[in-house]
């Protein structure tokens, strides 16, 4: 995990939304499809970027792969960036 990969992975609003959704509840890829109204290929591509950046991981639970944050402080980072953007407007 390095800072460039984290910020690059979070440069897409869909990936930011996915990270927030993972932080808030127990989800799998099929749940994210329904929540975001995106197809499996698109969700899988975003998940791949987040996995490669080290932001998320998964845990097998039978047939299901549960997605989880590797470090919950990533949410703090997102919230700080959102606050900065609001204050600049």
N, C-alpha and C positions, 0 to 999 in steps of 0.2 A: 504494500500500500504506500502510495506517495501522494503528495499534495496535488501535483499536476493531474494525476489520474482521477482523484476525487473531484476536483473542480470540473474537469472535462466531462465526467460521468453525470455531474449535476447541472450541466449546461442545457439540459433539455427539460422542459416543464413536465413532460410525462414521467420522466424518471424521478423528478422531485416528488411528484404526486404518488408514485409507486412506493418510494421510500417512506413517505408519511403514512401510507396505508399499511405497509408492513409493520411500522412502529406501533400502530394503533391496535392491531389485532392479529390473530393467527390466520394467515392466508396462504393459499397456494396459487399457482399460475391461473387455474381455472377461475378462482375468485376474482383475480385482477382483471381478467377478460370481462367479466360481468360488471365490475365496478367502474371500469373505464370505457366500456363499449368499444374495445379494440379487439382485433383478431389475435389468435394464438401466436402467429408468426411475429407480429409487431410486439406483443408483450414479451415473447421469448427473446427477441433482439434487445429490448431494453434491459431485461433481466441479465442477459449475457454481459452487457456493458457494466452493470452494477456489480456483478460477480467478479469480473476482471479487475475492477477498480478496488475490490476488497471491501466494498460498502455492505454487501449482503452475503449471506450464506444460505444453505438449505440443510434441512434435516429430514431424513426419510422417516416417514410414519406409515408403515405398511406400503400401500400403493401410492400414497400421497407424499409429495415433497413440500414440506412447510418452509416458507421463506422467513428469514429473520435477519435483523440487523447485527452486524458483527460488533458494532459499537454504537450505543444509543446516543452518544454525544453528537452524531451526525445530524440529528434533529436540532440540537442547539445551534449548530453551524447554519443550517437552513433558516432557522428562525431569526438569527442575527442578520443574515443577508437580507431576508425579507423586511426586517425592521429598518435597515439602512436604506433600502429602496423606497420604503414609504416615507422616510424622513427627507429624502432628496427630492421627492416630487413636489 
